[in-house]
């Protein structure tokens, strides 16, 4: 086991409770390895071979570049894409819901809405807290101050109803997102004490007053740290493996690839994949295509050069795949069901939900072979609907060759997913090989 890769992944996940913090963690790794921040609102200037820089959007997506020896118009670029968000609960404005109890005190719950396709019952009876960003007042109404916030101690819990009041709970219960999944935050003496109960904690965390906070993007996260388990510590147990494991693999590969590559290397970490990608920071935005075009023009190219660069580019859309679950074999395709520890998974779909085709799959298969890494294939059981991912969405604005792949995981979209230590190492090796081609 490569301890540095796995410990790095566990640390990365623990430091990244939500999308904003994932980008912060990525930026810290990039800056520690010589990448410089570029402001997308400024002229890009010249792009010389060996230049390393990154751009952020909305504090929740990041795009890193390592400029190659050959111009982008000549050689295209090699891009790995992943996403920073995971299913969770978003805290609504005016979130406090106050309910009286017999002794005169009040229980405070938080009003939330589900973000993405979460497995709701996995969030029950766990120590939860809050992370995200708040917007503070400034002298310029157009530029409020954005401050990241993370409450590290357990702050709340979504509690189950006792089995004595719900004898059918083990037979399957339909959950109401508005009623059943509201977390308990506090027990207070009166309703006045409940006013702005969450904002008081958040404002204190950022060193301000409640009145300084204009708005927020705050989400719940499970405070239990990521870990390995199994007789030989062969498994990874953590929240947000989908898709932070692929973000970490892409970052590690970019940092450890050739310092002066032939072909320009790109890592794009988008946001909002779990809700469709149609945002300014999502894969459906033209933001990345604009950046690529600006780089081409900074190297003396024009529109024709940009179009040629796209034709020569190759994309790896890295989003986790479904591992075969030994308790539910009937849910899987009989001949294409990847297993934990079997290596990265190439994903196919006849309805074109994935970008993979025979040509792009052949490219990725040979990359794995050169890296000495096994690989697998996934196709949905024909009676079981599958999900979508980044590849085809991105290809609609950057029409390049590409493959959809990911490491196999169990319990995808649970508050805590399971992956393989070997697979993470395999994936990093394959990504380094890809960047160095």
URVENVEN-V811510 format. One record per residue. RES is the residue in one letter. PHI is phi as a letter, one per 30 degrees, with the letter a starting at -180 (NA if undefined). D_CENTER is the distance of its C-alpha to the mean C-alpha in Angstrom with 2 decimals. Layout:
[[RES:PHI:D_CENTER] [RES:PHI:D_CENTER]]
This chain:
[[X:NA:24.19] [X:d:22.76] [X:e:22.39] [X:d:20.85] [X:d:17.89] [X:d:17.36] [X:d:18.24] [X:d:15.95] [X:d:12.97] [X:d:14.30] [X:d:14.88] [X:d:11.49] [X:d:9.97] [X:d:13.07] [X:d:12.81] [X:b:9.34] [X:d:10.16] [X:b:8.27] [X:e:6.45] [X:d:9.86] [X:d:10.36] [X:d:7.40] [X:d:9.07] [X:e:12.32] [X:d:11.85] [X:d:11.08] [X:d:14.09] [X:d:16.24] [X:d:15.86] [X:d:16.66] [X:d:19.59] [X:d:20.90] [X:c:21.25] [X:i:23.10] [X:d:20.69] [X:c:22.04] [X:d:20.59] [X:b:21.82] [X:d:22.37] [X:d:21.86] [X:d:24.86] [X:c:27.16] [X:e:28.89] [X:d:27.09] [X:i:30.37] [X:d:31.00] [X:c:28.50] [X:c:30.19] [X:e:29.43] [X:j:27.49] [X:d:25.93] [X:b:22.44] [X:a:20.60] [X:b:17.36] [X:b:16.75] [X:c:14.44] [X:b:14.35] [X:i:14.36] [X:i:13.08] [X:b:9.47] [X:b:9.22] [X:b:11.06] [X:b:13.38] [X:c:15.46] [X:b:18.81] [X:b:21.48] [X:d:24.60] [X:d:26.69] [X:d:30.48] [X:c:30.94] [X:e:30.33] [X:e:27.36] [X:d:30.02] [X:d:31.64] [X:c:28.85] [X:i:25.82] [X:a:22.48] [X:c:20.02] [X:b:16.41] [X:c:13.20] [X:c:10.24] [X:a:6.58] [X:b:3.70] [X:c:2.48] [X:c:3.81] [X:b:5.62] [X:e:9.38] [X:a:11.66] [X:b:14.82] [X:c:15.48] [X:d:18.81] [X:d:21.41] [X:d:23.99] [X:h:27.14] [X:d:25.41] [X:d:28.26] [X:c:30.19] [X:c:33.38] [X:b:35.41] [X:d:38.81] [X:b:39.92] [X:d:43.47] [X:d:44.19] [X:j:43.43] [X:d:40.02] [X:b:36.85] [X:c:33.50] [X:c:30.59] [X:c:27.58] [X:c:24.57] [X:d:24.04] [X:b:20.46] [X:b:18.83] [X:d:16.24] [X:c:12.84] [X:i:11.70] [X:c:13.48] [X:d:13.78] [X:d:16.57] [X:d:18.55] [X:d:21.15] [X:d:18.87] [X:d:18.36] [X:d:22.14] [X:h:24.18] [X:b:21.49] [X:d:21.47] [X:c:18.98] [X:b:18.50] [X:b:17.11] [X:b:14.72] [X:l:13.89] [X:b:16.40] [X:b:20.03] [X:c:22.30] [X:c:25.70] [X:d:28.97] [X:b:30.31] [X:d:33.50] [X:c:31.73] [X:e:30.51] [X:d:28.37] [X:b:26.45] [X:d:25.46] [X:d:24.07] [X:c:20.37] [X:b:19.95] [X:d:16.99] [X:b:18.02] [X:b:17.21] [X:d:19.90] [X:d:19.78] [X:d:22.56] [X:e:22.37] [X:c:23.34] [X:a:23.45] [X:a:23.45] [X:c:23.50] [X:c:26.75] [X:d:28.03] [X:d:31.46] [X:e:34.00] [X:d:35.07] [X:d:38.60] [X:c:37.64] [X:a:35.49] [X:d:37.21] [X:c:35.16] [X:e:31.78] [X:d:31.65] [X:c:32.56] [X:j:29.42] [X:b:29.09] [X:d:27.62] [X:c:25.61] [X:d:25.91] [X:d:22.74] [X:d:25.15] [X:c:27.51] [X:d:26.18] [X:c:22.77] [X:d:23.95] [X:d:23.56] [X:d:26.73] [X:c:26.63] [X:a:30.26] [X:c:33.94] [X:b:36.03] [X:d:39.76] [X:a:39.80] [X:d:37.83] [X:d:38.22] [X:d:36.36] [X:d:33.41] [X:d:33.15] [X:h:29.95] [X:e:29.35] [X:d:25.60] [X:d:26.10] [X:d:28.79] [X:d:26.44] [X:d:23.74] [X:d:26.48] [X:d:27.98] [X:d:24.74] [X:c:24.59] [X:i:28.36] [X:b:29.42] [X:c:31.17] [X:e:30.05] [X:d:31.78] [X:d:29.69] [X:d:26.47] [X:d:26.47] [X:a:23.17] [X:a:19.74] [X:b:16.12] [X:b:15.89] [X:b:13.95] [X:d:14.91] [X:b:13.52] [X:d:15.42] [X:d:17.27] [X:d:18.11] [X:d:17.02] [X:d:15.39] [X:a:18.28] [X:c:19.88] [X:a:22.61] [X:j:25.25] [X:e:28.73] [X:c:27.51] [X:h:24.09] [X:d:22.73] [X:c:19.82] [X:c:16.63] [X:c:16.11] [X:a:13.17] [X:d:10.85] [X:i:7.11] [X:e:8.15] [X:d:6.38] [X:b:4.23] [X:d:4.79] [X:d:8.21] [X:d:7.98] [X:e:6.77] [X:d:9.67] [X:d:11.87] [X:d:11.75] [X:d:12.55] [X:d:15.19] [X:d:16.70] [X:d:17.01] [X:d:18.62] [X:c:20.89] [X:d:21.95] [X:e:25.28] [X:d:25.94] [X:b:27.95] [X:d:26.61] [X:d:28.62] [X:c:25.78] [X:d:23.32] [X:c:19.88] [X:b:16.74] [X:b:13.06] [X:c:11.01] [X:c:7.45] [X:d:7.52] [X:c:6.86] [X:i:8.35] [X:d:7.85] [X:d:8.68] [X:b:11.77] [X:j:13.02] [X:i:11.75] [X:c:15.19] [X:b:14.73] [X:d:15.77] [X:c:12.29] [X:c:11.14] [X:d:12.12] [X:d:15.35] [X:d:16.49] [X:d:19.15] [X:e:17.86] [X:d:16.94] [X:d:20.18] [X:d:22.08] [X:d:20.91] [X:d:21.96] [X:d:25.23] [X:d:25.91] [X:d:25.58] [X:e:27.97] [X:d:30.38] [X:d:30.23] [X:c:31.47] [X:j:34.35] [X:d:33.06] [X:b:33.41] [X:d:32.03] [X:d:33.48] [X:d:31.84] [X:d:28.41] [X:d:29.05] [X:d:30.23] [X:d:27.13] [X:d:24.97] [X:d:27.36] [X:c:27.06] [X:d:23.28] [X:b:21.06] [X:c:17.37] [X:c:15.20] [X:c:12.39] [X:c:10.29] [X:b:8.71] [X:e:10.21] [X:c:13.75] [X:d:16.13] [X:d:18.44] [X:d:22.04] [X:c:22.86] [X:d:26.50] [X:d:27.33] [X:b:26.44] [X:e:27.67] [X:d:28.91] [X:d:25.46] [X:c:24.88] [X:d:26.53] [X:d:29.67] [X:b:29.25] [X:b:25.54] [X:b:23.68] [X:d:21.65] [X:c:22.04] [X:e:20.25] [X:i:21.49] [X:c:22.54] [X:j:20.19] [X:e:17.51] [X:c:17.85] [X:d:18.89] [X:c:18.27] [X:b:21.14] [X:a:22.04] [X:d:25.44] [X:d:24.23] [X:i:22.07] [X:d:18.69] [X:c:17.68] [X:d:18.85] [X:d:20.57] [X:b:24.33] [X:e:27.00] [X:d:27.10] [X:d:23.44] [X:d:23.24] [X:d:26.35] [X:d:24.85] [X:d:21.88] [X:e:24.34] [X:d:26.60] [X:d:23.92] [X:d:23.29] [X:d:27.07] [X:d:27.66] [X:d:25.16] [X:i:26.93] [X:c:23.93] [X:d:24.34] [X:b:22.36] [X:b:22.32] [X:b:22.20] [X:b:20.83] [X:b:22.51] [X:d:22.46] [X:e:25.66] [X:d:27.58] [X:c:28.06] [X:b:24.44] [X:d:22.14] [X:c:18.74] [X:c:15.53] [X:b:14.38] [X:a:11.55] [X:d:11.28] [X:e:14.50] [X:d:17.27] [X:d:15.85] [X:d:15.58] [X:d:18.92] [X:d:20.59] [X:c:20.58] [X:b:20.68] [X:d:22.85] [X:c:22.40] [X:d:22.52] [X:a:19.34] [X:b:18.15] [X:c:15.36] [X:b:14.66] [X:l:12.57] [X:d:13.71] [X:d:15.42] [X:b:14.38] [X:c:16.50] [X:h:15.93] [X:e:12.69] [X:i:11.53] [X:d:13.98] [X:d:13.59] [X:b:14.09] [X:c:13.43] [X:b:15.57] [X:b:15.24] [X:c:17.85] [X:e:18.60] [X:e:20.43] [X:d:17.73] [X:d:15.41] [X:d:18.53] [X:e:19.46] [X:d:16.26] [X:d:16.61] [X:d:20.27] [X:d:19.70] [X:d:17.34] [X:d:20.00] [X:e:22.66] [X:d:21.04] [X:d:20.75] [X:d:24.32] [X:d:25.91]]
